[in-house]
Amino acid sequence: MAQNQKKINRETLYEEIWTEPMTTVALRYNMSDVGLAKNCKKMNIPRPGLGYWARVQAGQKIVRIPLPPPKLHSPTELMVTLLNAEEQERKQSLTKKFAAEKFPVDDVIPDAVLSDPHPLIKKASETFCRKSCNTDERGILIPTQKTLAISVTRSSLERALLILDALIKALIKNGVSIHVGEKTIVTVDGEPIEIFLNERIKRSDHKETPEEIVAKEKYSKAVQSGRYISYPHTPRYDYQPTGLLTIKLDYYKTFNDTNHTNLEERLSEIISCLFTLAADIKARRIERERRDEITRQKEERRKKLVERIESEKEALGRLEKDAKSWERSQKISTYINEIERNAINSDGMTDDLRKWIEWARAKADWLNPMNNISDLLLDAPIPQKEYWWQ
């Protein structure tokens, strides 16, 4: 386990998020507040609600939500990466720096009617209003071509277009670009964020209608009489449109219609959130790139060291090979000298022996790596066998 990693249990994490804001705890563990919230949900840890810390700062005493027992098969520990004080300060300063470059957003109020829509809204309206635009089993409109990411029923379409029209115009006014492809992407300060509007649909188990019951009875009678008719399939679920809309900003943030506030009243908040998100994404991207560069440099140094080690091993291997060749050369030379001395002393030197001694000394010289001599036969490539089809 790396020194900057550790496991924290549910009780510790619960205590931390009720003692400090989620953003502070998330920063300490090198994750986003969204990521920390997801881990809390998995571990069944309750979190402070909206406005909790503002009320705490105002001096109000608020009772914590008690920590419930863990759910069955849910994790009870979380592996986290600890950031030291210097890294926390650098990440925090980057986020503040990029967030400070933006300005407050004016109130954004949708028009009552779609009189002068943005081109993207006009295209979306034409796409969804075509006769060829069908619906799925939930009643959600299915566009026939690429358009804004909208997933609503026909009854909510006009309202959805009015909301997005006001939002798009305000985003463009604030320097945000929008690209429509497989997804709808808004680019805020160079950072792409997916945006999506959908309608919440209620789902319930399907209850058979009197007509469906009669159809099934008719099918049973037909089967009993030996006649074949199609089986009257019924849907598994019933779907009910709610008219409640949701705007999602990637997987970071979700804005819903509530009992107290409609999306139309939250468009300025959504735009401000986009700028804040972009600043946070940029800060995390720069931090990630910094870490990636450090990792890249470490890997480069590791590869160079491996190359040096391999090169050293190869050089050592050549040295050992040369030493063995030199040793063989010296032994052969000593052996040849001894044969020549014995032949001279015993008066047994012959022409054949002289030729052999000459040949043997040439081989000994060839084996000696210090001589750098080539042998016509031993250094020549081995001839390849020829086949009849060649």
N, C-alpha and C positions, 0 to 999 in steps of 0.2 A: 504494500500500500504506500502511495506517495506521501511525503511528509505534509503536504498542503491539503490532504484529504482526510475526512473523518466521518464517522456515522453519528447522527443525532437521533434521539428517540422522540416519540410523539410528545411526551411531557415537556421536554426541553424546547421543542419547536413551538408548542402551544404557549409556553411562558414567554418566549421571545416575541411572538407576533402580537401578544397582548401588552407587551412592555414598550415596544418600539413600532413605528410605522412599517408596513409591509415593504415599502421601497428600501428602507434602511436595512432590514434583515436580508432582503433579496440581494442587495448590493454586497453585503458581507460574504454571501455564499456564491457570488458570481453567477447569478441568474436574474431573470426578469421578474417583476412582481406578478405577472401573469403565470409564469412557470412555477413560482412559489405557491400561488393560489391553487394551481392544479394539483400540486403535490399535497397540499393541505386537504383538498377534497378527497384524494385517494386514501389519505391516512385518517379521514373522518375527524379532522381538526376544525372546530368552528373559528371563524375569523371576525374581527370587528367590522361592523357595518359602515355604510357611508356616513360621514360627518362625525364619526366616533372621536377622532383625535381633535377636531375643532371644538367639540363639547368638553373634552378633557382639558384642553388649553384654556377654555372659558371657566374652568373651575368646577364643572359639574361632576358629580360622582355617579359613575355608570357601572352597573353590575356586569361582570363578565359572564359570557355564556359558558357554563361548566363543560369540561372536557368529557365527552361521552366515551364509553368503552369502544375499542376498535371493532370494526366490522369483520365478519368472518372472511378469512383469506386476504384481508387488506394488509398492506405493509405497516410495520410498526417502527421502522427505522428508515432514515434517508441518508444516502451518501452525498456529501456536499464538498465543494472545493472552497477552502478558506482563502480569502484575499487579505494580504497584510494591509496595514494602515495606509502605506504609500499608494498601493494599487487602488484601494477604495477611494482615496482622495483624488487620484488621477481620473478614474471613471466618473466620479461625481462632478468634477470640474469640467470634463468634456461635455457631459449632458447639460450642465448649466450654461456652458459657452454657446452650444448650438441652440438651446431653447431661448437664450437672450437675444439671438439675432432676429427673432420673429416679433411681430407686433400684435396687439390685441385685435380680435376680429369683431367687426360691427355686427349688430343684430341682423339675422337673415330670416326674412319672412316670405313664404311662398305666395305666389299669386293665387287669386280666387279661381281664375280660369286659365287654361293653357292657350293664351292669345299670341304670345311671341316666344315660342319654345326655342331652346338651344338646338342646333342641328342634330346632336346626339339624341336628344329627347324626341325630336320630330321623327327621326328614323326609327326609334324604338316604338313610338306610337303607331307608325305605319306598319311596322312588323307585327306587333301584337294585335292590331285591329283587323288584319287580313282574314278573309274567310278560311284560308288554308291553315291558320294558326289554331291547332287543336289543343286539347287539355289532357292531362294525365288523369289517373283514377282519383286524385285528390281535388281535381278541378283547377290545377295550376296550369297556366298558359305555357305552351311549348313553342318557342319561336322557331321559324324556319330558316333563319340566317343569324349570323353573329350580330349581337346587339348588346346593350347595357345589361349587366347582370341583375335581372329582375325576376323574382319567382313569386308571383301573386295570382289570385283568381281574377276573373274578369271584373267583378264588382269593385275590386280594390285598385284596378289598373290606373284609373285617372288620378286618384290621390297619390299613388306611388310616383307617377310621372311628374306631378306638381312638386312633390318634395325633392325629387332628384333634379328637376329643372332649376329650382332655387339653389340647391347645393352646388351643382356644377357651375352655375354662373358665378357664385361667390368664390368657389375654389379657383376658377380661372382669374378672377379679379385679384386674388391674393397670390398669383404667380404659380399656381399648381397646374400641371399638365395632366391630361386624361387620355388613356389609350384603351380602346375596346378591341378585344380579340377573343381568345378562348375564355379569358377572364377580363374583368374591368379593373384597370390599374391606374391609380392616381400617383403621380410622382411629386413628392413634397421635398424640396431642397435636395433633389438628386436621389431620394430614397423611394423605391417603388412599394406601394401598399395596396393590397387588393381590397376592393370595396364591393359590397353585395347587399341588395335589399330583398327581403323576403317577407311573406305573410305567414303567420303562425296558423297551423291547421290542427283542429282537434280530431283525434282518432278514437273510435270506440268499436267494440265488437259488433259485427253486423247482426241485426235482428231481421229475421225473415218476414217479408211482407205477405199479406194474404194471397196475392197473385203468385208469389214464389212457392208458397205452400201448395196451392192448387196445381201449379206446373209440375212439382215433384210427384204429387199424387197421380197426375196424368201419365207421367213417365213410368211409374211403378205398374200401373194398369196395362200400359202398352207392352212392357217387358213380359208381364205375366201372360198376355195374349199372343206373344210371339212376334209382335211388331217392333220395328226399330225406329226410335226417334232420338234426337240429340238430347243429351242430359242437360237439364237446366242449371248450369253453374251459377252460384251466387257469390258475391264478393265476401272476403273474409272480414273486412273492416268497413265501417262507414266513416266518412270524412266530413267535417263541418268547418267551413271558413269562419275565422274569427274577426277578420278586418283589422287585426292588430299587426302592425308592421314592425320590422326589425332591420336595422342597418348594422352590418358587421364590418369592422376594419381588420381584415386579415383574421388571424386567430388571436389578435391582441385585445380587442375591445368590442363590446356589443351594446347598442343603444336600442331600447325597446319602447313601444307605446306602453304607458302605465295607466293606472286608474287616475293619476293626478296630472300627468304630463304627456302630451302627444309629441311625436317626432318633429312636427312642424315647429315646436317651441325649443327644440334642442339642436337645431342645425348649426348655430354659432358654437355650441359646445362641441359638436362633432368636428368642426373645422379646427378649433383650438386643440382638440385631442389629436388630430392628424399631425399638427405641427409638433406637439409634444412627443408623439410617437416617433416621428421622423428624427427628431433630435436624439431620442433614446436609441433608435436603431442605428443612427450614424455613429454615436458614441460607442455602442457595442461593436459595430463593424470595425471601427478604427482600432479598438482594443483587440478584437479578434485578429485583425491583420497584423497588429504589432506582435501578438503572440505567435502567429503563423510565421512571421519573419524570424523571430527568435528560434522557433522550431526548425525552420529551413536552414538557418545558419549553423545550428547544432548538428543537423543532419549532414550538411556540407562538410563540417569539420570531421564528423565521424567517418564519412566516406573517404576523405583525404587520408585520415589515419589508417583506415583499412587498406587503402592503396599502398601506403608506405610500408605497412606490415607485410602485405603480399609481395611487394617489390623486394623487401628485405629477405623474405623467405626464399624467393626465386634466386636472389644473389647468393644466399647461403647454400642453396642447392647446387648452383653452378660451381661454387667454391669446393664443396665436398666432392663433386664429380671430378673436377680438375685435380684435386688432391689424390683421389683414388687412381686416376689415370697416370699422374706423375709417379705414384708409388709403384704401379704396375710397370711403368717404363723403367724405373730404377732397378726393380727386381729382374726384369728381362735383360737389361744391360749387364748387370752383375753376373747373371747366368751365362750370357754369351761370352763375356770376358773369361769366365772360368773354363768354359768349353775350349776357347781358343788357346788358353794357357796350357791346359792339359794336352791338347793336340800338338802344340809346339814342343813341350817337354818330352812327349812320347814319340816324337817324329812321325805323328799320324795325320799331319795336315794334308788334305787332298783338295783338288780343284772343286769337287762337289761341296766339301765342307766350307771352303772359302766363300762359294756362292751362297750357301745357306746362311753363314755368318753375316754376309753383306745384306741379305734379305731380312734377317732377324733384326739387325741394327736399324734398318729402315723402318721396321714396324715399331721398334722401341722409340725411335725419334718421333714417329707419328703419334704414338700414345702420349708423349710428353707435351702438355698444354703450352709450355713456354716456347716451343719451336714453331707452332702455327704452320704445320706442314700438312698438305693434303695428300691422300692416298687415291691413286687412280681407280682402284677397285672398291675399296671399303667405303669411300665417300661417294661413289657413283650410285644413282637410283637403281633399285631392283627392277629389272625388265618385267613388264606385265605380260601375263599369258594371253595369247591371241586365240580367239574362237573362230569357228568356220564362218560365222555370219558377219564377222567384222570386215 
